[in-house]
Amino acid sequence: MKSGFAHSLFTVSSLTIVSRIGGFVRDSLTAVFLGAGPVADAFFVAQRLPNLFRSLFAEGAFSAAFVPLYTSEQERNGDEAAQRFAGQALMLLLTALLPFSVLVMMFMPKVMLLLAPGFEDEPEKFALAVRFSTITFPYLALISVTALQTGVLNARGLFAPGAAAPIAYNIVLILGLLASQLFDWQVGYTLAWAVTVSGVVQCAWLALSCRNARASIPILRPQLSKASSLLFRRIGPGAVGAGAAQINLLVSTILASTLPTGAVSYLFYADRLNQLPLGIVGIAVATTLLPLLSRHVETGDEAKIRHFNSRAIEFCLLLGLPSMVGLLVFAEPIIETLFEHGAFTHGDTLATAATLRAYALGIPGFLLVKVYAADFFARHDTKTPVKAAMLSMGANVLLSVALLIPLGHIGIALSNSFAVTLNAGLHYYHLRKSRFPIGNKSLPKSVVKIALCATAMAAVALLSLQVWHAFSLHSLSQKILALGALIALSGGLYAAVILATGAFKLETIKNMLKEKPPKA
């Protein structure tokens, strides 16, 4: 049963919000128990490696390659043929990933020299990172199977199970953190094992969801059919194209490992907050837009492609621009309220807040890449996003190295924002050059109105920030209430201005829910 675009979008966004709230609880507990010291640095590096692959597969390359091919197989040859394709893809995926995982775990010290070369000068931290990474790396195979299961359900218009799966990740890690205190377990090792256990839980949840949807993936003998061969030829380019932002973060981790202890942790905590709008908006748009565009590409309906691209861009900017403003202005109060407890000091707050502001500048670019890339992937074009991603990654590395000494970890975050913005610009350029319809005629006007409304919000947010600094807030409850009031005031004004100027109308939401594109 396929839902409307807006309904699917809001479903994924709502579940992602639940997941991110769980993530905040998890990260707050991690900050209390680990702070920003050597054990925290080691765990965050260990977590980065499998989560890089999670982003590339679950939210990037695999979905980008699999969903259009599965949809095409379903449209042309029926559900049974599509499920056979999924079964072949599963077995080929496992055939490739299981030996790869074993090899990486065997040679993890060598891998760590590439992932965090700066840790070599601190033997204890290096050894911890190797042990933690060996424990977490099986998560790669588990989450890749989960990505395949999610792709099958998404292609059938069932988005909730896949969007809910990351909630299990947070629950398992939170339980691990609490158990470490209850049973006096070592926090770093407990978290590392919790990452892998969460992969088992997510895989089991999606298997049950597929079964309930009568879309269980069959276990077949590995066979390289035409469709599965095409899938794996596209995964490589798709990994670069759809995962450019995650690969940039990996580069950041490598460079940050050469900085003093704490830099990796500052980048991690700042990125976690920055991921809130990226997850709620960006991942939701990419997840729901790709199957929809793939279906309209198959039928050759360019009018609907143009319509849904416009709605997706408006949705991204409508939520992305105020998110950027909010994180830029309220970075310090947010981090102080969420993390400044236990082992996390006020100095850590200031360092993380500066990093968060630098990351926030890239939010609009990241979200637009999700929309533009979905258009290319739906048309079975994985090469163009790769070209744009390679250029942006090269720019990220050069700028990160150039800013590493004068700005440290803040320079790394700034370079990421520049790179993802460049990536969005290159995607836009190639779309215009290829003459694909980016949006309908009303889109430019809507974009200008939304930008002006976000500017008005920024002015109010800056004024309201003075209230925070004017009062001496000591208790956590006072900080939560004050921060909530500041965000509500700024967000409420933004919503009022949006409705008053007609930048986004309630009627537009109704049309989206009905999935009836207006005449261009």
Secondary structure, DSSP 8 states (H G I E B T S, - for coil): ----HHHHHHHHHHHHHHHHHHHHHHHHHHHHHHTTSHHHHHHHHHHHHHHHHHHHHHTTHHHHHHHHHHHHHHHHH-HHHHHHHHHHHHHHHHHHHHHHHHHHHHTHHHHHHHH-GGGGGSHHHHHHHHHHHHHHTTHHHHHHHHHHHHHHHHHTT--HHHHHHHHHHHHHHHHHHHHHHHTT--HHHHHHHHHHHHHHHHHHHHHHHHHHTT-----------HHHHHHHHHHHHHHHHHTHHHHHHHHHHHHHTTS-TTHHHHHHHHHHHHHHHIIIIIIHHHHHHHHHHHHHHHHT-HHHHHHHHHHHHHHHHHHHHHHHHHHHHHHHHHHHHHH-STT--HHHHHHHHHHHHHHHTTHHHHHHHHHHHHHHHHTT--HHHHHHHHHHHHHHHHHHHHHHHHHTHHHHHHHHHHHHHHHHHHHHHHHHHTT-----TTHHHHHHHHHHHHHHHHHHHHHHHHHHHHS---SHHHHHHHHHHHHHHHHHHHHHHHHHHTSS-HHHHHHHHHT-----
